Amino acid sequence: MDNATLRRRALAACTAAVAVGALGLAGLTGIASADPTGATTPAADSLSPGLLRAMERDLGLDADAARSRIGNEYRAAAVAAGLEKSLGASFAGARVGGSDAALTVATTDASETASITAAGARAEVVGHSLDRLEAAKSALDEVALSKAPKGVPVWYVDVRANRVVVNAVNTRAADAFLAAAKVRRDLVTVAESTEQPRTYADLRGGDAYYMNGSGRCSIGFPVKKGTQNGFVSAGHCGTPGVSTSGYNQQAQGSFQGSTFPGRDYAWVATNANWTPRALVNGYGNGDVTVTGFTQSVVGSSVCRSGSTTGWHCGTIQQLNTSVTYPEGTISGVTRTNVCAEPGDSGGSFITGSQAQGVTSGGSGNCSQGGTTYFQPLNPALQAYGLTLVTSGTPTDPPTDPTDPPTEPGGTWAAGTTYAAGATVTYGGTTYRCLQGHQAQPGWTPPNVPALWQQV
């Protein structure tokens, strides 16, 4: 499956009734009217004081500005997903910018600007579609997976510049990489860089855990697989069978699955002494409640919790980035300007109350600043058939999503992003979404009462 198909499955908006408030997605051709009763943004009182303080320290936003920005970013993600679906092959990316997180959506077709503007976004006409740029990046990824390129630590699609950006120690190294992948130079910007990314390896998101009694990483997010509790973390932290102990050095569990390099995710099954909570460690500033995992767009604020440096915030720079560590190349990570240090690996990245991913690696530190990459959460959930623990997750989990039942029909669909308040039909019954999330196989409305309510 190509990157474009994977991206559309991950970002496909609820076409039945995504409530997007003032941004007016209802005006978009092919999108049904928004439900005015549906809550679309995290409630102000759901944002922890610790997260707000971290956003003020790192982003210069006071509490009111932070709440407003997170709400705008959440609505922008819903609008961007709907526009990607309607624009199809002409879609060229989306981003937010400014203190109010204003949404810009790019297209290669000038005739689509009116529909973009009607949806509440700023329209931008560019030369290359996102599919075209991601195809070029995929060609680079294929070369890197067989042999890590020398002198080329990072490459990604930059939706602001409408180019593939290749960071390299010099142009010769970049040109050799492009030639091996047969990627046209006019699609690419080469940026000279001395960056040397590394991984950060040294049941609540951000808590420390230890591998085989030695190295330390951080918990990403608590999950369930059927009746089994556990958590997701970074793949470079351990391989299947490696035992783990918790922050208190008590026996905790073992790695059940791990992917690294290529991707950077893993999951650990825990014993009965560890209870999963829909929380991220606020390190003395109040824990953050996790209510869903709607993916944020480029330019959105994002905060990280890790066992070495605690809370730090920044913004999303690029999605679908490839980075080469000493151990090999990984693809599909998100590039941020949030700092991190060894031991933060695997820890939580979150926007407001929406889980984003787990810390992979980067460069720099939290004294001087740096760049950090996170592995998006959804691929890990899909790879291992996991369910994210969110506020209201039932004690008795739904049927294991690795063995989904035959669908009886309706508008509900796995892979779709649903906002709180959206309505779907399933098996002849109508349901209202209670928490923003991306639907997974097996998460049918009657199976997950924490996410859906019959109406």
N, C-alpha and C positions, 0 to 999 in steps of 0.2 A: 504494500500500500504506500503511495507516494505522500510526501509531506503536505501537499495541498489537500488531499482527501482527509488525512489525519487532522489537519488544522480545522477544516470545516466541520468535522464531527465534534471536535472539542468546543468550537465556538458557535455552533448552530444555535440561533436564538429560538425561544419559544414563539412559534408563529401563530399560536392560537390566541394568547392573551398575555404578552409580557407587559407588565405595568411599568411605564417609564416616566410617569409624571410629566413634568414641565417640558421634557425634551421631545414629546409628541411623536413617538414612533408610530402612532396610529395613522399618521398621514402618509406613511410609506406604502407604495403599491405592494399588495400581497401580504400585508401585515394587518391582522384584525385589530379592532379597536382596543385600546388599553383599558384595563379594569381600574376605575378610579378608586376602588376600595382596597386595592392591593398595596401592601407596604413594599417599597422598592429599595429603601436605604436602611442601613443599620440604625437602630434606634440610638439616640444620643446617649442614653444611659447604659447602652451595651458596650460602649468603648471604655476600657479600663483607664483609670487615672495614670497608670504607668505608661501605657501606650501613648496617651496624650502628652505626657511630659517628655517622652522620647522624641515625639514629632516636633515639639517646641524646641528642644535642644538641637536636633539634627536638621530640621527643615525650617526653623524660624516661624512656626505656626502656633498661635495661641489656641486654646481649647476650642473656641467657637469656630475659628478658621479651619482647624483640623477636622472637626465634625462636618463642616460644610464641604470641604474638599473630598472627604471619603464618600459622602453622599453623592456628590457630582460624579466621582469616578465610578461608582457602582452603576449609576444610570448610564454613563457613557459606555460602559462595557456592554450593557444590554442593547443600546442603540447600534454600536459598532458591529455586534454579532448579527443583528437583523439586517444591516446594510451589506455586510459581507455576503449573506445568503442571497439578497435580492440583486446585488450588482454582479455576482458571479465572476466571470473571467476578467472583467474590467476592474475588479477591486484591487487596490494597490496599497492597502494598509491603513491603520488607524492609530491615532495617538492623542493624548491630552497634554495641555500646556497651560502655563500661567497659574496664578494663585487660585483661580476658580476652576481649574481643570477643564478648560474648554476643549471640546472634541473636534478634531480635524480628521476627515476621511478622504483618502486619495482615490482617484479613478483615472483610467486611461481613456475614458469616453466622456468628452465634454457634454454630451447630451444628458448625462446622468447627474449633473451638478444640481439641477432643480430638485430632484428627489432627495439628494443628500441634504440640501438646505432645508427642505420641508420636514425632514426628520429631526432637525435641531442641531445639525453639525455644520462646520465650515467645510466647504468643498475645495479640493485641490486637484488640478489636472496635471498628470505626470506622464513620463514616457514609458515606464515599464510596469507591468502588472506584478502583483505579489507572487503569483504563480510562476512567472518567468524568473524573478529573482531567486525564489526558493529552489527552482530547478537548478540554477547555477550553483547555489550553495550545496545542494544535494550532490552534485558532481564532485565538488571539493571534498565533501564528507566521505564519499566512496573511496577516493584516493587516500585520504588520511586514515581510514579504518584499516587499510592494507599495510600502510607504512606512514607513521607520523611524520609530517613535513618538518624539515630542518629550518629553524629560524622563523617559523610562522606559528605563534602561540594561539592566536584567536582570529576567527572570522565569523561574520554574521550579516543578516539583512538589516540595513538601516532604513526604516520606513520614512524617516525625516528627509534623508538625502536621496531616497529612491535608488539606492545602489547596494551592491554587496561590498562590504568593507573587509579588507584583509589587513590585519595588523602583522607586520613583519619587521625583522631587524634591518632589512634593506630591500630595495626594489628587486634585486637579483633573486633573492630567496622567494619573494612573492611571485615573480614572473615564472620561475621554475615550477612552483605549485600550480599556477594557472595553466601552464602548458601541459602539465601531467594530467590535469582534469579536463583539458580542452574547453576551458571557459573563456568566453570572449572578454577582452580587456575593457571594452567600452561599457560593460556592465559593472565594472569593479573600480573601487577607490582603494589605493594602497596607502596605508598610514604607517610610518616608521614608528616602532615601539620597542621599548626595552623591557616590557612586562614579562615576568617569569611566573606564570600561575602555578600554584601548588594546591594540593588538597589540604583540608584543615583537620585531619585526624590527629590527634595527640591522645502512673503513666499519664506524664504531662509534657507537652511540647517544650523543648528547650532544656529539659533536665539532663544531667550528665548520666552516662552509663559507661561501663568498662567492658572491654573485650578480652576474654581469657585472662582476666585479672591484670591486664597490662594497659594497653592503649585506651584512650578516652575519646568518645564522641558525644553527640547530643541527640536526644529524641526529637523526631520531626513532629508527628502527630499520632495519637492513639487511633487504632483501627480494630476492626473485627473481621474474622473470616468464619462465617457460620457462628458457632458458639465459642470459638477460640479468640481470646484477646491478644493484642500485641501492639506494635507501633511500626511506622515507616521511618527510615533514616537513609543515610547515604550508602551506596553500594561499596564504596572504597573502605568503609569502616569494618567490614567483615565478610566472610564467605559462609555458605551453608554449613551448619554444624558447629560454628564458633559459639561458645557460651558467653552469656552476658551477665553482669551483675549491675545493680542499680546504683543511684547516687549515694546510697547508704552502704554500699559494698555487699549487700545481701543478694543471694541467688535470684536471678530474674527470668532468664529464658535462653533462647538460642536463635541464631539466624536460620530462617527457613528458605529464603531466596535472596539472591544478590546478583546485580548486574553492574559490572565495571571492568574495563572501560567500555566505550560504546554509549552507554547511559550510566547514570550514577544513582541507583535506587536499590533499596533492600527492605525486607520486613523481618521483624523479630517476633516470634511467638513467646508470650510470657506465661509464667505459672500463676496459680490461683491466688497468690499473695499480692498480686498487682492488679488494681482496678483501673480500667481506662476512664479518663475524664476528658470532657470536651474543653480542655483548658491549655493555654500556653503560659509558661512560667514568666511572671512579671519581675522576678528577682527583687522582691521587696517593695514593688510599686503596684501590686494588685495584679492578679492573673487575668488573662484575656480569654473570654469565652469564644469558642469556635462555633459558628452557626451554619457554615456552608463552605463551598470551594469554587465560587465563580471566578474565572480567570480575569485579571486586570489587564488593561491595555498599556501600551508604551507611554511613559510619562507619569503613570500613576505612582502615588506614594506607596511605600512598602516598608515594613519593619521586620527585624529579625531578632530571635531569642536564641542564645547559645550559652553553654555552660562555662565558657571562658570569659566572655565580655558582656554577657547579659543582653540588654535591649539596645539596638541601634537602628536608625531609620535612614531612608534615602528615597530614591525613585528608580523605577524600571527604565533602563536604557534601551535594551533591545530584547526581543523574544527570539527563540530558535537560534541560539548562538552555538558555535562549535569552539571548543577550547582544548589545547594540548597540554597535558600535565606530563611529568616525567614518566608516569605509568602508562600513558597512552592518550588517545583523543576521545572525547565524549561530545555528543551532539544533542541538540534540543534543549539546552539549558537557557536560563534567562540571565541577562547581564544587568547588574545594578551598581550603583555607587555607594552601597552600604559597606561598611567595614566589617571585617571578621578576623579571627586569629585561630591558631591551632587549638583543637578541642571543641570549636564551634561547629565542626562538620556534622551534617545530619540534622541540625537544629531547624526550628520553624521559621518560615517566611510567611507573613500574613498582612493583608490589607484590611484595616478595620476589623471585622469579625470573619473575613473570608480567607480560608487557608489558601496559600499559593504554592508552596513547595518546600524543599529541604536544602539546606546549605551544602554546596558541593565543594568549592574552593575559590581561589582568587589570588590577588597580590596586594601588598601593602599591609597595614595594620590599623588598629583603632586609635593610635597616637597621632599618626600622620595622615590617616585616610587611605582609601584603597578601592579596589574593584572586587566584588564578590559575585559568584555565579550560583544560582540555585536550580535544582532539578525540579521541574513542575510536578505537582502531586498526581494529576490524573493518570499519566502513563504508569506510575507505580501501582495505583489502585487497579487499573485494568490488567496489568501484567500478572498480578497475583490474586485477582478476584477478591479484593478487600473492600470493606465499607468504612468510610471515615466516621469516627465518633463525633457527633455534633450535639449541641444542647437539645435534649429531648430524645436522643437515640434510645430505642426501646431495649429493655433488659433481654428480651428474647428476640434475637436478630432475624431478619428475613431469610428466606431460602438462600443457600450459598449461590452467589451470582455467577460462579463458574459453571453452574448447571441450570440455566434459565429455563422456565417453563415455556410452552408454546403460547405465543401472544394471541389473545382472543379478539384483537382489533381495537381501534380507537385512535385518538390523536397523540397519545403518549408515545414517546420514542426514546430508546436508549441513545446516549450521546448528545442529547439536547440540553442546553442550558435553560433552566427554569428559574424565574424570579419569584420571590414571595408574592402571593396573590394571583399568580397565573392559574388558569383553569385548563384541564384536559379531560378527555373521555377515555375510559378503559373498560372493556367488557360491558359496554352499555351503561356505565355509571360515570357521573361527572365528579371530578376531584379538584380541590383548590390546594395550590402549593403553599406550605407553611414556612419553608426555609429555602433560600436560594441555593441551588446545587446544579451539578451536571449529572444527568441520569446515567446510571450504569446498568448493564444487563442484569436482570433479576431484581432491580429496584422498582418493581411495578407498584403503582399506587396502593393497592390493597395490602401489599407486603410490608410497606414502610410507613406506618402511621405517624412516625416522627416527621416525615416530609410531606405527607398528603392527608387531606381531610375530605371525606365524602360530603358532597353538598346536594 
